[in-house]
Amino acid sequence: MIDEFRARILERKPLRLRGGGSKDFYGGPLAGDVLDTRSHAGIVSYEPTELVVTARCGTPLAELESALAARRQFLACEPPRFGNATVGGAVAAGLSGPRRAAVGSLRDYVLGVRIMDGEGRVLRFGGEVMKNVAGFDVSRLMTGSLGTLGLILDVSLKVLPLPAGDASLRFEMPQDKALEAMNRWAGQPLPLVASCWQDGVLSIRLSGAQAAVAAACKKLGGESLAAAAADEFWNGLREQGAAFFAGDAPLWRLSVPSVAPPLELPGEQLLEWGGAQRWLRGDGDAAQLREAAARAGGHATLFHGGDKTGGVFAPLQPALMEVHRRLKHSFDPYGVFNPGRMYSEF
């Protein structure tokens, strides 16, 4: 497969890198001929005692997670599967699930990658150990690049043991009180790993040692969710299968400091990550949304639907755009990979 990938790349025609196609909606307009990566699949190595797994780009994410679960381990950052996501696509998109604020993002779990650049060269960055400080961390640079810098061939990921205890609680409170509570609890020694506020209800997830989870439940109170209902709720949030995410109205993701006050914007809101990620569903003005996010100290992304002609991601300052442009030229000098997927300039 490597030789076939190289032959396609050396034609120097625009290519749309595609695994399961589960995130075709994300980013700018799709362009180029499809280069399907699903044939390059399989787990290359897995060392449960070392908490490290290496998989090829076309490996279904569900297949990888099943192998980890058999050894009571998991990808703690919970990248969404959206049905049929592949490992390469998950890393290229760089999306993380409900636990992100507590355990880190997908980028924090990428130890190394093997890629093919725009000149058909196979390059390896990082490694398969948790402590790797050799040079510029290109492996994490690939995370969230939406395939614009190169074709990810293999990925080495850090995994963690499944927690022994798990519980979910709910509290009725308005958004301002929920933000206050989430920020207060974040500063306390609580096994708080996920939170979600919507329609006057704050839901939190506690995971860790059973004794710590039980003590936290007793301290915080609230309404306890049954295990099955809790799993369905958090999975619906991770996979965006919850009712909030349904429909055709534009879905915006606002990334702001968790301490930012409620944002008075038109549309329905859902808050995650202790208030640091705020989803907005509605037909609000793009400039207004971006300005509101900037005033709060963050930025806004048009995650799904809506008019993409004004750009999906927040505009970059000229100096930072130049850095992006130079990186793109270094890895993909002929503009082969996913043109326009991040920014229309390249």
N, C-alpha and C positions, 0 to 999 in steps of 0.2 A: 504493500500500500504506500510505503514511503516514496518509492520511485514514481508511482502514479500521481501522488500529490505534487511531487517536484515537477513532473512533466506539465501538469496543469498550470502551476505557478510560473514556470519559465515561458509560457505562452504570452505572459505579460498583459493579459486581458483581465478586466475587473472580475473578481470572484466574490461570491457571497458564501462565506463559511457557514455551514449549517449542520447541526447535530440532529436533535429531535424536533427542532423548529418550534419548541415550546415558548420561546421568547421573541418570535418574529415581530411581535407588536412593540417591542421595547427599542428605543432609539430612533434614529432618523429613517428616512425611506430606504427600503431594500433595493439594492442595485447589484448588477453583475450576475454571471452564471453561477449556479449552485455547485459548490464543492461539498459533497456529502461525506461527513467524517465517521458515520456509524459503523463502517466496516473495520475501522481501526479501534477495536474494543477489547476489553479484558483486563483483569487485575494482574499487574506485572509482579508485584510482591506485596506481602502483608506480614508485618511483624507485630503481632498483638502485644508482646511484652515491651516493645519499643514505642508503641502507640503511633505507628507510621504505616501508611498504605500508599502504594503507587499504582495508578490506573491509567489506561490509555484514554484518549479524548472521547472516543465514541462509546465508552462504557455507560450504560444506563445508570443514572444516579440511584434509582431504586435498587438495582442489582448490587451496587457497591454498599448501600446502606443495609441491605439484607445480609451481606457477608459480615459486616461489622456487628450487626445485632446478634448474630450467631455466637459471637465472642463477647457479648454484652458491652459493646462499644458503639460510639456514634460520632457523627459530625456535629459537634455542639453548636455550631453557628447556624444550623438548620437551613441550608440553601433550599429555596423552593424547587419542587419537582415540576409543577405545572403540568402534570400528566406524564410526560416522557422525556424529561430533560436528560442530557448527557453530562458527564463529568466535565468535559471541555467547555460545553456551553455554560454550565454553572459558574465555572471559574471566569470565563470571558465576560459574563454578565456581572459577576461580583455581588450578587444579591444575597442578603442574609435574612434569617427568620426572626421570630419573636425573642429569642434568647440573646440577640446581638449585643444589647446594651450591657449585659452581665458577663458574657463570655468572649466578646470580640467579634469582629467581622470575618467573613470568609478569607479576606486578604491575610489575616493574622494566622490562618491555618495552612497557608500554602508554603511549603518548605522548599520546593524546587519544581522547575518545569523543563521540558525539552520541547523546543519549538522549531518550526521551519520558517525562515525569513523570506523576504520578497525576492531574494536571489537564489532560493532553493537550498540554502545552507541549513543543516541541522545544528542547532546550538543548544547547549545545556546551561542552565543557570540554577544556582542554589544547590541543594542536595537532598539527602534523606535523613537529616538529623535536625534536632530542634535548635541547636546552637550553631549558626552558620553566619559568620561575619566577613566573608571573603568578598570584598568589592561591593559595587552598586547592586542593590537588591532588585534585579530585573524580573525575577520570578513573581514578585508581588506587583510589579508594574503591569504585568500582563493581566492581573486580576482586575476586572472591571473595564478593560480596554475595548470590550465588544468586538474582539477579533480584528481590530484595525492595525495592529502592530505585527501580527504573525499568526501562523497556524499552530495552536497548541497541540502537541503530539501526546505527551505524557505529563502527569501531574503527581507530585508527592505531597500528601496531606497529613497533617497531625490529626489524630483522633483522640477521644477521651472515653473513660469508662462511663457507662450509664449510671446515673445517680441511684442510690438505694431507696431514697424517699422522695415522694412527689405529692404535692397538694395544690389545689387552686381555691382561691377565695374571691368573693364578690362583695362590693360595697356600693350603696347608692349615695352619690354625691355629685355636685355640679363640677364643671370642668376646672374652675379655678381651685376648688378644694382638692380635686384629684391630683392636679399638678403639684400642689403644696404637699400632699401626702406622699406622692411618689418620690419627690426630691428629699423629703425628710427620711423616708425609709431607706433610700439609697445610701444615706450616710450612717446607717446603723448596721451592726453585724447580723444581718438577716440573709438567709439563703434565697433571696429574691432574684429570679432569673428572667421573668417576663411580666409585662404589664400591658393593659389595653383599656382605654376609656372610650365609651360611645354611648350616646343617648342617656346620660346621667348615671351610667353604671361603670364602675372601675373593677376590672378583673386582674388578679395578680397570680403568678405561678411561683411556687416555692419548691426548690429541688436541692437535694444534698443528702447528708446523713439523716437517717430517720429521726433521731433524737432532736436534731436541729430544726427539722421541718415541723415536728410536733410542737416544739417550744415556740416557734414563730407563729403557728396557727393559734395557739393559746394566747399569745401576747396581742396579736392583731385583731382577733375576733372575726367578724364578718360572716357571710354565708358560705358554707363549704359546698363545693361542687362534687358530684359523684365522679369517679375516675373516668368512666366512659364518656360522660358529658364534657368533662374537662379536656380529654384527648381530642374529642370532636371539635371543641371550640378552638383550641390552639392550632390544630391542624388546619382548620378552616381559615385561620388567620395567616398561617404560613403559606398555604396554597392559594390564598385569596378566593376561597370557595364560599366565604361568608356572604350573606345577603348584601352587605354594604358594598361589596366589590362588583355586584351584578349590575347589568344595564349598560347603556351606550354613552352615558354622560362622561365627559373627560375626567380622568383620575389623575390628580396631582399629588406628588410626594414633596412635602416641605421638610427640609432638614434644618433644624434650629436648635439653639441651646435648650436643654431640658428645663431651665429656669425661666425661659421666655413666657410671658403671660399669654392668656388665650388670644388667638388671632381672630379679630372680627372680620370674617370673610364670608361672602355668600356661598351657600352650599352646605352639604353634610360633612361632618368631620369625624375622624377616628384617630386616636392618639396611641402611639406605641413607644417602646424604648424609653420609658420614664418621661415621656413628653418630648423627646428629641426627634422623633419621626411623627409627622402629622399628615395624615391622608386627607385630601379634600376632594369630594365628589361633586361636580357642578360645572356650569358653563361660565365661570368667572373670567374676567379679562386677564389675559396672560401678563401684561405689563403690571397690572395692579397686584397680582399674586406674587410676582417676582420682587416687586418693590416692598411688599409687606414682609416677605421672607428676609430680604436684605436688611430692613430696619430692625428685625428681630435678631440679626446676626447670623443668618443662614442663607439658604438658596432654595429654589423651587425647580422641580423637574416634572415635565409632562410625561407621566409614566405610561398612560394608556389612553388611546382615543384622542379626540380633539384635533385641532389644526396644527400640524407640525411645521408649517411654512416659516414660522417665526423662530424655529429651533426648539429642540426637546430639552436640552440641558442649559443651565444658566450660562449666559455669555461670559467669556473669560476676558480678563484684563489683557492688553496687548502683550505685555512681557510674558505672561503665562501661556498665551496662545502661541507665542514664538517658541517656547519650550516644547509644546505639543507638536508644533510643526517640525521641529528639528528631530524629535524622537521618531515621528512618523517617517521622515526621510531616511533616518539611519536604519530602521528595520524594514521599511517598505519603500524603497526609492522610486519604484515604478507605479505606485498607487494601486496595487493589485487587490489588497485585502479590504473588504467591506467599505468601499468608498462612501463617504457621507453618513455613515452610521452614527458617528458621534457629533461631528461638526461638518457643515457643508463645505468648508475650506479644503478638506482632505478626507 
